[in-house]
Amino acid sequence: MDWNNDGKKDLVVGDSDGQLMVFMNIGENDNPVLDNRIFIKVDSLPFYIGKRLCFDISDWNNDGLIDIIAGSDKGNVYLFLNSGTEDEPVFKAEDSSMIEAKDETIDLGYYSSPVVFDFNSDGKKDLICSGGYSGLFLYLNEGTDSKPVFSDYSRFYTDDGIIRPGNFSRIDLCDWNEDGFPDLVIGETTGNVYVYLNKGNTTSVDDTKNPIYFNLAQNFPNPFNPVTTIRFTLQKPVYTKLKIYNSLGQKIRILVSDMIPAGEYDFKWDGKNDYGQSVASGVYFYRLEAGKLSKTRKMILIR
């Protein structure tokens, strides 16, 4: 990014000690030459909100100046507004604040990593944050582009469950496969880089107009004998049913039928019907019903 508005690409880095620094490009864009690092300060003190700094740079309030959005090692997300100029950014403690969602400070537990991105293509900046092993969170902007107001969060899922990048992860979004939908690129603590392709939801992985507020994972082990575990996740409290069907579509077991709080749950099926009788080897289906939504998966019992 162009830190000092000279038309050249500069490098801004956050290090493991929590320092934020910029390396000015004294070369050209097609042949960058980086000068000595310059520590970014807040007032007269080095920038610091905790170890292992993760950050993004965006014009938060649309005043034409670059601002800093940074995640702390305590799980909060901070906004530092630029009170200087395009050529000489200046940051002051009085112009900093913790970003809120639904009038509460964002608190992801530890090591938050924020990215500013218009996820649902409505012309307003949204906030995507990694919270380490607690998952990856989307905060949709319900305000304006110059005065963001964030809703409650949604989580990102794969077919296997919640995406959990781990501590110290770095995230970015781009249209990786050029299909018109934003994809996730995540550098994880293992040192690997993963791409999660968007299956075609531009509003959210948890679409707020048609909420997909649960996830049903593949049972494990599968095939199994005699017991398998069925895991599902609810983002909201909802009346939930988990049923087992045979290959003829006949219901043989009800594992859950109750109002369930938000959270991740594991239920075991021991290969028996509602009468305590062991069922035969074969293909079975388990179906999760959460409110008006449902999902079904296949499993195989081998005696």
C-alpha positions as CSV (number, residue, x, y, z in Angstrom):
1,M,0.0,0.0,0.0
2,D,1.0,3.6,-0.5
3,W,1.7,4.9,3.0
4,N,2.9,8.4,2.2
5,N,0.9,9.1,-1.0
6,D,3.9,9.3,-3.3
7,G,2.5,6.8,-5.8
8,K,4.8,4.0,-4.7
9,K,4.0,0.8,-2.9
10,D,5.3,0.7,0.6
11,L,5.4,-2.2,3.1
12,V,3.6,-2.1,6.5
13,V,4.5,-4.9,8.9
14,G,3.3,-5.9,12.4
15,D,5.8,-8.1,14.3
16,S,5.5,-10.7,17.1
17,D,6.4,-8.0,19.7
18,G,3.3,-6.0,18.7
19,Q,5.2,-3.2,17.0
20,L,3.9,-1.7,13.8
21,M,6.4,-0.4,11.2
22,V,6.6,0.8,7.6
23,F,9.3,0.3,5.1
24,M,9.2,3.2,2.5
25,N,9.7,2.4,-1.1
26,I,12.6,4.5,-2.4
27,G,12.7,2.6,-5.7
28,E,9.9,2.2,-8.2
29,N,6.7,0.1,-8.2
30,D,8.2,-2.4,-10.7
31,N,11.5,-2.5,-8.8
32,P,10.8,-1.7,-5.2
33,V,13.7,-0.7,-2.9
34,L,12.8,-0.6,0.8
35,D,14.3,2.0,3.1
36,N,15.0,1.4,6.8
37,R,12.0,0.7,8.9
38,I,10.1,3.5,10.6
39,F,8.1,2.6,13.7
40,I,4.5,3.9,13.6
41,K,3.6,5.7,16.8
42,V,0.5,6.7,18.7
43,D,1.1,10.2,20.1
44,S,4.8,9.9,20.9
45,L,4.8,6.2,21.9
46,P,5.3,3.1,19.8
47,F,2.1,1.5,18.5
48,Y,1.2,-1.3,20.9
49,I,-2.0,-3.2,21.8
50,G,-0.4,-6.6,22.5
51,K,1.8,-9.2,21.1
52,R,1.7,-10.7,17.6
53,L,0.0,-7.8,15.9
54,C,-2.5,-8.4,13.1
55,F,-4.0,-5.4,11.3
56,D,-5.6,-4.0,8.2
57,I,-5.4,-0.6,6.7
58,S,-8.5,1.1,5.3
59,D,-10.1,4.5,5.0
60,W,-12.6,3.8,7.7
61,N,-14.5,7.1,7.8
62,N,-14.1,8.0,4.1
63,D,-12.1,11.1,4.7
64,G,-9.5,10.2,2.2
65,L,-6.9,9.2,4.9
66,I,-5.6,5.8,5.7
67,D,-6.7,4.4,9.1
68,I,-5.5,1.3,11.1
69,I,-7.8,-1.5,12.2
70,A,-5.8,-3.8,14.5
71,G,-6.5,-6.9,16.5
72,S,-5.1,-7.4,20.0
73,D,-3.9,-10.5,21.8
74,K,-6.9,-10.1,24.1
75,G,-9.3,-10.6,21.3
76,N,-10.5,-7.0,20.8
77,V,-10.4,-5.0,17.6
78,Y,-9.1,-1.4,17.7
79,L,-9.6,1.5,15.3
80,F,-7.0,4.2,15.0
81,L,-8.2,7.2,12.9
82,N,-5.6,9.2,11.0
83,S,-5.6,12.8,12.1
84,G,-2.7,13.8,9.9
85,T,-2.6,14.1,6.1
86,E,-2.3,11.8,3.1
87,D,1.4,12.5,3.0
88,E,2.1,12.2,6.7
89,P,-0.3,9.9,8.7
90,V,-0.7,10.8,12.4
91,F,-2.3,8.7,15.0
92,K,-3.4,9.9,18.5
93,A,-4.8,8.0,21.5
94,E,-7.8,10.3,21.6
95,D,-8.7,9.2,18.1
96,S,-8.6,5.5,18.9
97,S,-11.4,3.2,20.1
98,M,-12.4,-0.4,20.4
99,I,-14.8,-1.5,17.6
100,E,-18.3,-2.6,18.8
101,A,-21.0,-4.9,17.4
102,K,-24.5,-4.5,18.7
103,D,-23.3,-1.9,21.2
104,E,-20.8,-4.3,22.8
105,T,-17.0,-4.4,22.4
106,I,-15.9,-7.1,20.0
107,D,-14.2,-9.8,22.2
108,L,-13.1,-12.9,20.4
109,G,-11.1,-14.2,23.4
110,Y,-7.6,-13.9,22.1
111,Y,-5.4,-13.0,19.1
112,S,-8.0,-11.3,16.8
113,S,-7.0,-10.8,13.2
114,P,-9.3,-8.3,11.4
115,V,-9.9,-7.6,7.7
116,V,-12.0,-4.8,6.2
117,F,-13.9,-6.0,3.2
118,D,-17.3,-5.5,1.5
119,F,-18.4,-9.1,1.8
120,N,-22.0,-8.8,0.6
121,S,-21.3,-6.2,-2.2
122,D,-23.7,-3.6,-0.8
123,G,-21.1,-0.8,-1.1
124,K,-20.4,-0.7,2.7
125,K,-17.3,-2.0,4.5
126,D,-17.8,-5.1,6.6
127,L,-15.5,-6.7,9.2
128,I,-14.1,-10.2,9.1
129,C,-12.2,-11.4,12.1
130,S,-10.3,-14.5,13.0
131,G,-10.5,-15.3,16.7
132,G,-8.0,-18.1,16.7
133,Y,-9.5,-21.4,17.6
134,S,-12.8,-19.8,18.4
135,G,-13.4,-19.4,14.7
136,L,-13.8,-16.9,11.9
137,F,-16.5,-14.2,12.3
138,L,-18.3,-11.9,9.9
139,Y,-19.8,-8.6,11.1
140,L,-22.1,-7.1,8.5
141,N,-22.3,-3.3,8.3
142,E,-25.8,-2.0,9.1
143,G,-24.7,1.6,9.1
144,T,-23.2,3.5,6.2
145,D,-19.8,3.2,4.5
146,S,-18.5,6.3,6.3
147,K,-20.0,5.4,9.7
148,P,-20.0,1.6,10.1
149,V,-22.4,0.0,12.5
150,F,-22.0,-3.7,13.0
151,S,-24.6,-6.4,13.5
152,D,-24.1,-9.5,15.6
153,Y,-21.7,-12.0,14.0
154,S,-22.1,-14.9,11.7
155,R,-19.6,-17.7,11.5
156,F,-17.9,-19.3,8.5
157,Y,-18.4,-23.0,7.8
158,T,-17.2,-25.8,5.6
159,D,-19.1,-29.1,5.3
160,D,-16.9,-30.4,8.2
161,G,-17.9,-27.7,10.6
162,I,-16.7,-24.3,11.8
163,I,-13.6,-22.9,10.2
164,R,-11.1,-22.5,13.1
165,P,-7.8,-20.9,11.7
166,G,-6.0,-21.1,15.1
167,N,-3.9,-18.6,17.0
168,F,-1.8,-16.1,15.0
169,S,-3.5,-16.8,11.8
170,R,-3.7,-14.3,8.9
171,I,-6.8,-13.9,6.7
172,D,-7.5,-12.2,3.4
173,L,-10.4,-12.2,0.9
174,C,-10.3,-12.3,-2.8
175,D,-12.2,-13.9,-5.8
176,W,-9.7,-16.7,-6.0
177,N,-11.4,-18.6,-8.8
178,E,-13.0,-15.6,-10.6
179,D,-16.5,-16.8,-10.1
180,G,-17.8,-13.5,-8.7
181,F,-17.9,-14.6,-5.1
182,P,-15.4,-13.7,-2.3
183,D,-13.2,-16.5,-1.2
184,L,-11.1,-16.9,2.0
185,V,-7.3,-17.2,2.0
186,I,-6.0,-18.2,5.4
187,G,-2.4,-18.6,6.6
188,E,-2.6,-20.8,9.7
189,T,-0.3,-21.5,12.6
190,T,0.9,-24.7,10.9
191,G,2.6,-22.6,8.3
192,N,0.2,-23.8,5.6
193,V,-1.9,-21.5,3.5
194,Y,-5.5,-22.6,2.8
195,V,-8.1,-21.4,0.3
196,Y,-11.7,-21.8,1.1
197,L,-13.9,-21.4,-2.0
198,N,-17.3,-19.7,-1.6
199,K,-20.0,-21.9,-2.9
200,G,-22.1,-19.0,-4.1
201,N,-23.4,-17.0,-1.1
202,T,-22.5,-13.3,-1.5
203,T,-24.5,-12.2,1.6
204,S,-22.8,-14.4,4.1
205,V,-21.9,-17.9,4.9
206,D,-24.8,-17.4,7.3
207,D,-27.2,-15.6,5.1
208,T,-29.1,-13.1,7.3
209,K,-32.1,-13.1,4.9
210,N,-32.4,-16.9,5.1
211,P,-30.4,-17.8,8.2
212,I,-28.4,-21.0,7.9
213,Y,-27.8,-21.1,11.7
214,F,-26.6,-24.7,12.0
215,N,-24.1,-27.0,10.6
216,L,-24.3,-30.8,10.5
217,A,-20.9,-32.6,10.2
218,Q,-20.2,-36.0,8.8
219,N,-20.4,-38.7,11.5
220,F,-17.2,-40.3,12.7
221,P,-16.1,-42.9,12.4
222,N,-17.8,-43.8,9.2
223,P,-18.3,-46.7,8.4
224,F,-18.7,-47.7,12.1
225,N,-19.3,-50.5,14.5
226,P,-20.9,-50.4,17.0
227,V,-21.0,-46.6,17.9
228,T,-20.6,-43.4,15.9
229,T,-20.6,-39.7,16.8
230,I,-22.8,-37.1,15.2
231,R,-21.7,-33.5,15.6
232,F,-23.7,-30.4,14.9
233,T,-23.4,-26.7,15.6
234,L,-26.2,-24.2,16.4
235,Q,-25.6,-20.4,16.2
236,K,-28.9,-19.6,17.9
237,P,-31.2,-21.3,20.4
238,V,-33.7,-23.3,18.3
239,Y,-36.0,-26.3,18.7
240,T,-33.9,-29.1,17.3
241,K,-34.5,-32.7,16.2
242,L,-31.9,-35.3,15.3
243,K,-33.4,-38.5,13.8
244,I,-32.0,-41.7,12.3
245,Y,-33.7,-43.3,9.3
246,N,-33.1,-46.6,7.5
247,S,-32.6,-46.9,3.7
248,L,-36.4,-47.3,3.3
249,G,-37.0,-43.9,4.8
250,Q,-38.4,-45.3,8.0
251,K,-37.6,-43.5,11.2
252,I,-35.9,-45.8,13.7
253,R,-34.4,-43.6,16.3
254,I,-34.8,-40.1,17.8
255,L,-31.6,-38.8,19.4
256,V,-32.7,-35.3,20.1
257,S,-36.0,-33.5,20.3
258,D,-35.7,-30.4,22.4
259,M,-34.9,-26.7,22.6
260,I,-31.1,-26.5,22.3
261,P,-29.0,-23.5,23.2
262,A,-26.4,-22.2,20.7
263,G,-23.2,-24.2,20.7
264,E,-21.4,-27.3,19.3
265,Y,-22.8,-30.7,20.3
266,D,-21.8,-34.4,19.9
267,F,-24.4,-37.1,20.1
268,K,-23.6,-40.8,19.9
269,W,-25.6,-43.5,18.1
270,D,-25.1,-47.0,19.3
271,G,-26.7,-48.7,16.3
272,K,-30.0,-49.4,18.1
273,N,-33.6,-48.3,17.5
274,D,-36.0,-46.6,19.9
275,Y,-36.8,-49.9,21.5
276,G,-33.2,-50.7,22.3
277,Q,-32.9,-53.3,19.6
278,S,-29.7,-53.5,17.5
279,V,-30.3,-52.8,13.8
280,A,-28.8,-54.6,10.9
281,S,-25.7,-53.6,8.9
282,G,-26.5,-51.2,6.0
283,V,-26.9,-47.6,5.0
284,Y,-28.6,-45.2,7.3
285,F,-29.4,-41.5,7.3
286,Y,-29.3,-39.0,10.0
287,R,-31.4,-35.8,9.7
288,L,-31.0,-32.6,11.7
289,E,-34.0,-30.2,11.9
290,A,-33.3,-26.8,13.3
291,G,-36.4,-24.6,13.2
292,K,-37.6,-24.5,9.6
293,L,-34.3,-25.8,8.2
294,S,-32.9,-29.3,7.8
295,K,-30.0,-31.3,6.6
296,T,-29.4,-35.0,6.0
297,R,-26.3,-37.1,5.8
298,K,-25.5,-40.7,5.0
299,M,-23.7,-43.2,7.2
300,I,-22.8,-46.9,7.1
301,L,-23.1,-49.5,9.8
302,I,-21.0,-52.6,9.5
303,R,-21.7,-55.4,12.0
